[in-house]
Amino acid sequence: MNSYDVAIIGSGPGGYVAAIRCAQLGMKTALIEKYSTLGGTCLNVGCIPSKALLDSSHHYEEATKHFDEHGIEIPGEIKVNLEKMIARKQAVVDQTTGGIDFLMKKNKIDVYEGLGSFKDATHVNIAKNDGSSEEIEAKNTIIATGSKPSTLPFISIDKERIITSTEALKLKEIPKHLLVIGGGVIGLELGQVYKRLGAEVSVIEYMDRIIPGMDGALSKELNKVLKKQKFSMNVSHKVKSVERKGDEVIVKADNKKGEEVEFRGDYCLVSVGRRPYTDGLNLEAAGVKMTDRGQVEVNDHLQTNVSNIYAIGDVVKGAMLAHKAEEEGVFVAEILAGQKPHIDYNLIPGVVYTWPEVAAVGKTEEELKEAGVEYKVGQFPFRALGRARASNDTDGFVKILADKNTDEVLGVHMIGARCADLIAEAVTAMEFRASAEDISRMSHAHPTFAEAIKEAALDATDKRALHF
């Protein structure tokens, strides 16, 4: 029987990063993955493939709708080859997952393909796909098994017409009318992919606004932009039935007034969130406790009630984000090595990769109001930026929330071009507890989208934005 200092179950961003950091710190490390490729949901059927399709569909939309105004004329009809687009997406996935294979070899990490389950607190059984099994011993184990798409009790996912994000990434045809249940990150991103390619898209959201976990100003602006892009936005709608009849899907929902509304389309994407995935782990054999929300229960050190077993990522509390899982993977590895790492969960940024992109870090305005914190607001629109006008990306704004008394930045919320990258500046500033004035006094290259952050900081400092 092979023995290890640490065994990690699950090879998503949390798992494989934890494995690398453990190996860097001198631990003999094993990584267990039930699928034939490493990388988990993120690399295989999540973050990476969805961004590949978002990028391809963005190019198509630019070519068909915006090239002409740039003086670029393309003779003949521009067509979508969906099969080729999906193939490119898969090539990106294959290259990325192959890179994880390389990193495992480079760091001398033993990779086991099969379903890992606990025999007891120090032994893990691996049920391989060929029917055989193997047992390994581990002084410590990290559970990093991620999450799966959630559904509603009355919805039957057939993976053909009533689909999850996994199936939406490999459709054989462009939907005529895509119904999207859920106005969160996944639904809006994939909805935009197919909207750009020619589908009619109807978003059906239970809450009174889309991206409900983010600052209300971002929600309002994104809703406005998507409506401009001809999305059908239906908030405050409670879905009560989803039925397939041949190639048609019928969704019935009650609107804000309690009236029944019917939506008909040829595909229905169910994107109502994700659930922790602990199936088959046999946690009972190790004595690991679960929460009533189906998560693995952990303390502030991400340690379960069994002292040598830890859990990270989507199976524990907190936002279900790949980069949050990565931070936790490094955190646990360093804890095991006797170090004293830290994670500030308030500074884990959130991003929606629609166009315009949406990004945020820190407290929302709603959260500050609820907590009774005195704050001030600085805001600057992208339309006032020379760089935004030059690229014709003028939708959106940057909003900075700062403490009214100390000027410390408490939250940064932005919607616009390149915000997924721009948010890192805000995270850096807040990590060092910068004030709005600190940011306003930093030189920002001109012309750039990042100037909007400086201008918003100037507005928050004493209402002295220079260009608006």
PyMOL commands that set and color helices and strands:
alter all, ss='L'
color gray80, all
select helices_A, chain A and resi 13-24+40-45+47-66+68-70+82-106+165-168+185-196+216-228+283-286+313-315+322-336+345-347+365-371+382-384+386-391+419-431+436-440+451-462
alter helices_A, ss='H'
color red, helices_A
select strands_A, chain A and resi 2-9+29-33+110-113+115-120+123-127+133-143+147-149+162-163+177-181+200-204+232-234+238-245+248-254+260-265+267-270+274-276+309-311+350-352+357-362+375-381+397-403+409-416
alter strands_A, ss='S'
color yellow, strands_A
deselect
rebuild
show_as cartoon
